[in-house]
């Protein structure tokens, strides 16, 4: 990855981290996501399954939903989703269905990761769409936020 692309990815990941911090302030697991298209944020999301009583209210899903409404299209071709934690299987499948071009995530989810850690859904050769994946952007900050959140609850 060239340096200018890394700078852009870090900029957007910082936006996702801000949303993750907001999720934490609301008592949710601190995960934040933004969907960017043509240099603009089209959708934002932070984890809300507890407050919404909705097991699908993950940061990624909420960002995809908002972007789809904003763009008036369920296909999000040429977009990039930035998320602080590796997406789960459900979210990875949603990225494929929405035709997201790129996924940029911070830390791996060693227990439930659907993109690298447990499964490789988003760029699987057997599906009709493959998402380009970039991992590890601001990983230390993303992982630290999650570790501190869970440590404070033990």
Beta strands, then each sheet from edge to edge (+ up, - down):
strand 1: 32-37
strand 2: 40-46
strand 3: 80-85
strand 4: 102-107
strand 5: 132-135
sheet 1: 2+ 1- 3+ 4+ 5+
end
